[in-house]
Amino acid sequence: MTHSAVIVGAGVIGLATAYRLARDGLAVTVVDAASEGAAGTSVHNAGWIVPIMSAPVPAPGMLGKAVRWMVRRDSPLYIHPSPRPDHVRFMLRMLRHCNTEDFAHGVEALTSLNERTLALFDEYEEDGVRFEHHRAGQLLVFTSRRTMEEYRAATAPMERIGHSAVPLSGDELRDLEPALGKQVLTGLRCPRERHVDPVSLIRGLEDRCRGLGVRFLRDSRVVAVRSRGRAVDSVLAGGEEVEGDLFVLAAGAHTGSLARLAGHPLPVRPGKGYGFDDTSGSVTLRHSVYLGEAKVAVTPLSDRLRLAGTMEFGSFDGAVDPHRLRGITRSARTYLPGLPSAVQPHGWTGLRPMTPDGLPVVGPLPGKDNVLVATGHSMLGVTLAPVTADLVSAHIAGGRRSTGTAHTAAPFSPRRFT
Ligand SMILES: Cc1cc2nc3c(=O)[nH]c(=O)nc-3n(C[C@H](O)[C@H](O)[C@H](O)COP(=O)(O)OP(=O)(O)OC[C@H]3O[C@@H](n4cnc5c(N)ncnc54)[C@H](O)[C@@H]3O)c2cc1C
């Protein structure tokens, strides 16, 4: 029987899992290297809940684009020309997944996984998780009809789970969002997509976890995993030996090395993103808006407008490259001309946990009987947090619950990397 769980990582995946397992009645401890909750990737993102974007990053043609963009320091996609073997190996593995068949498999798997996403966020609110939650819907806007048609085709499979993308003209889009400029020619309206303030979601989940008795160990990086045969007994963190019946590795982009400590490394690498918060009030929006060709996410929050973008492979650090921020600002002004032209002073970065096939890794760690992994959510960690926690909970419960989710969970098994 599982009575206690230790969760490594207090990002959105770790917290959603802690909340779910505490509600299941387990004694939960969350261990995190950071000293406070408002620091990592889970607060530095666009905050979108977007089942309509259920697609893996490795897509046909993706690496070709990246190679063309490698000469531009402000491009939305960038691969560092680093000779580090783990980086090269990862990129080559990802290249192998940039084909139509794997992409279609990934879309299908992520779409099924997203079936209950909105219902689970509603349940958060019903259960007293407090966070800033917007239901106005999302607009994907484009300066070219061709790009719009590509996105329209890409979003068609999500109609199966009730998420649609309705084509609109530039003028129809401006009726909905007058801040959009004349260059916006066409777009898609996705009425069921939502967004949150990610900072408030992290705080809300942590508060609710504390209310349920979850213990938090902050400033405590896991540096060793103690095992006896196939069972992990404890993790060593912040000078403390933390014991539990079950361990969940949810350390975001660092989960690969953490899994190595537990005896089975996983190919999880960072995909660095950038963003900033505009508090000038010069542009107001109701919907979250995706600036299609620029690949920039714009999120209207109660006290700021958040802009986020860029996928940079090969850097593990949190340094802010001003060229990238400038790239986001410059390209966003094409769509939203009212934005200030000056580079924003408070830029931030976040490390998306990436896998070579672009799919999350959720399930038992091979070689261990009491270790589960929950990571690799790439651009969809906020969206997929509640449903990931649900899969972990079902796995622990076993029996009918785990049989019921087995089909949905299968494509995400860590075993695919053995
Ligand atoms: C620019 C940008 C925009 C994004 N926009 C969206 C969006 O709109 N919608 C969406 O769904 N997703 C979005 N994402 C993706 C989303 O933010 C991530 O998928 C998600 O935050 C990953 O959460 P996580 O809990 O796995 O990892 P993290 O948030 O990175 O948390 C991992 C935690 O583990 C801790 N840790 C690491 N190593 C150790 C260790 N050894 N011991 C103890 N603790 C450790 C870290 O301190 C950290 O707190 C975006 C990401 C970026 C960068």
The ligand as a Tripos MOL2 file, in Angstrom:
@<TRIPOS>MOLECULE
LIG
   53    58     1     0     0
SMALL
NO_CHARGES

@<TRIPOS>ATOM
      1 C1          8.0870   31.2160  -22.6470 C.3       1 LIG1
      2 C2          7.2070   30.0520  -22.2320 C.ar      1 LIG1
      3 C3          5.8360   30.0950  -22.4610 C.ar      1 LIG1
      4 C4          5.0340   29.0190  -22.0950 C.ar      1 LIG1
      5 N1          3.6970   29.1210  -22.2450 N.ar      1 LIG1
      6 C5          2.8840   28.0840  -21.8670 C.ar      1 LIG1
      7 C6          1.4800   28.1960  -21.9770 C.ar      1 LIG1
      8 O1          0.9500   29.2260  -22.3610 O.2       1 LIG1
      9 N2          0.7100   27.1320  -21.6330 N.ar      1 LIG1
     10 C7          1.2630   25.9530  -21.1920 C.ar      1 LIG1
     11 O2          0.5240   24.9970  -20.9610 O.2       1 LIG1
     12 N3          2.6080   25.8370  -21.0250 N.ar      1 LIG1
     13 C8          3.4260   26.8730  -21.3640 C.ar      1 LIG1
     14 N4          4.7760   26.7730  -21.2090 N.ar      1 LIG1
     15 C9          5.3380   25.5120  -20.7370 C.3       1 LIG1
     16 C10         5.2530   25.3710  -19.2300 C.3       1 LIG1
     17 O3          5.6540   26.5690  -18.6050 O.3       1 LIG1
     18 C11         6.1320   24.2100  -18.7820 C.3       1 LIG1
     19 O4          5.8130   23.0420  -19.5150 O.3       1 LIG1
     20 C12         5.9010   23.9250  -17.3000 C.3       1 LIG1
     21 O5          6.0900   25.0810  -16.5330 O.3       1 LIG1
     22 C13         6.8350   22.8350  -16.8010 C.3       1 LIG1
     23 O6          6.5330   22.6430  -15.4550 O.3       1 LIG1
     24 P1          7.3340   21.6430  -14.5500 P.3       1 LIG1
     25 O7          6.6640   21.6100  -13.2410 O.co2     1 LIG1
     26 O8          7.5360   20.3640  -15.2890 O.co2     1 LIG1
     27 O9          8.8140   22.2740  -14.4610 O.3       1 LIG1
     28 P2          9.3550   23.5710  -13.6810 P.3       1 LIG1
     29 O10         8.3780   24.6480  -13.6520 O.co2     1 LIG1
     30 O11        10.6990   23.8370  -14.2910 O.co2     1 LIG1
     31 O12         9.5430   23.0520  -12.2010 O.3       1 LIG1
     32 C14        10.5420   22.1360  -11.8520 C.3       1 LIG1
     33 C15        10.9460   22.3820  -10.4140 C.3       1 LIG1
     34 O13        11.8920   21.3780  -10.0560 O.3       1 LIG1
     35 C16        12.8750   21.9540   -9.2300 C.3       1 LIG1
     36 N5         14.0820   21.1220   -9.3240 N.ar      1 LIG1
     37 C17        14.8730   20.8830  -10.3940 C.ar      1 LIG1
     38 N6         15.8570   20.0330  -10.0900 N.ar      1 LIG1
     39 C18        15.6880   19.7080   -8.7840 C.ar      1 LIG1
     40 C19        16.3850   18.8560   -7.8680 C.ar      1 LIG1
     41 N7         17.4600   18.1440   -8.2460 N.pl3     1 LIG1
     42 N8         15.9470   18.8020   -6.6020 N.ar      1 LIG1
     43 C20        14.8490   19.5030   -6.1940 C.ar      1 LIG1
     44 N9         14.1480   20.3130   -7.0100 N.ar      1 LIG1
     45 C21        14.5670   20.3950   -8.2880 C.ar      1 LIG1
     46 C22        13.0620   23.3480   -9.7740 C.3       1 LIG1
     47 O14        13.5730   24.2220   -8.7870 O.3       1 LIG1
     48 C23        11.6350   23.7230  -10.1930 C.3       1 LIG1
     49 O15        10.9480   24.4380   -9.2050 O.3       1 LIG1
     50 C24         5.6170   27.8410  -21.5440 C.ar      1 LIG1
     51 C25         6.9850   27.8300  -21.2770 C.ar      1 LIG1
     52 C26         7.7830   28.9120  -21.5990 C.ar      1 LIG1
     53 C27         9.2540   28.8690  -21.2880 C.3       1 LIG1
@<TRIPOS>BOND
     1     1     2 1
     2     2     3 ar
     3     2    52 ar
     4     3     4 ar
     5     4     5 ar
     6     4    50 ar
     7     5     6 ar
     8     6     7 ar
     9     6    13 1
    10     7     8 2
    11     7     9 ar
    12     9    10 ar
    13    10    11 2
    14    10    12 ar
    15    12    13 ar
    16    13    14 ar
    17    14    15 1
    18    14    50 ar
    19    15    16 1
    20    16    17 1
    21    16    18 1
    22    18    19 1
    23    18    20 1
    24    20    21 1
    25    20    22 1
    26    22    23 1
    27    23    24 1
    28    24    25 2
    29    24    26 1
    30    24    27 1
    31    27    28 1
    32    28    29 2
    33    28    30 1
    34    28    31 1
    35    31    32 1
    36    32    33 1
    37    33    34 1
    38    33    48 1
    39    34    35 1
    40    35    36 1
    41    35    46 1
    42    36    37 ar
    43    36    45 ar
    44    37    38 ar
    45    38    39 ar
    46    39    40 ar
    47    39    45 ar
    48    40    41 1
    49    40    42 ar
    50    42    43 ar
    51    43    44 ar
    52    44    45 ar
    53    46    47 1
    54    46    48 1
    55    48    49 1
    56    50    51 ar
    57    51    52 ar
    58    52    53 1
@<TRIPOS>SUBSTRUCTURE
     1 LIG1         1 GROUP 0 **** ****
